[in-house]
Amino acid sequence: MNTYTQQIKQARTLLGNSSRVVAFSGAGISTESGLSDFRSKGGLWERYRIVTFQEFLASHKNRIEYWSMRRELIPGLLNAQPNPAHHALAKLEEEGKLLNIITQNIDGLHQSAGNKKVIELHGTNMTASCLTCNLQWSIAEIQKRLEAGDLDPHCNDCNGLIKPDTVSFGQSMPVEAMEQAYQAAASCDLLLMIGSSLEVQPANQFPLVAHQGGASLVFINRTATPYDHLATFSFTESASKIMRTLTE
Ligand SMILES: [Zn+2]
């Protein structure tokens, strides 16, 4: 048996023996659903600059810039389907083994796969709300308005600004989600990290918190991370392939 096969076998045993699993996911889990990591080359994010929350609030011109980028982004999000890595996590939750998913993603694919206990650190792009009265719409409804020529959509009720329910640059992290995530990471016996390079604060703290709480770490990411040395197993591989093998 080669090392890789041995490691897979041992990781399966580790997962089998764990009862309080928490998954931590980043953009890498969704690339196989056709959603590119926003840091990747040639993507949408190279053609648009990031409009911060403060800039969004500040002017109509900035909001037009923000929404024209979203208008291109949203159809891909609406068409994206969960891949085998998402489905494997749904299966683990159904079996009662997976307590929570902590995700940096805003694509809603964990929920589409059937997971219910999802902690979204950066909010979601699948809905949008009025910043004044909190009235909420599906992102599909907002996309219809954008396509009909409404370049800076406002609330039908109070005329407040509408913004996707994501945490934008310049917006503070959601306090409740952060607390839930810390609690989940601190109390798990295995943290499965999937598709994050663990380079961004504060998200990269969760594997450390889990490790300090005595949990084992299994990492699955296309590239190495700064915390690989703490992981019992670190697979630089396709998330779908490894997750399918670990859970079948
Ligand atoms: Zn409103």
Residues whose N, C-alpha, C, O or C-beta is under 5 A from the ligand:
A	BS01	ZN	C130 T132 C133 N134 L135 C155 D157 C158 N159 G160
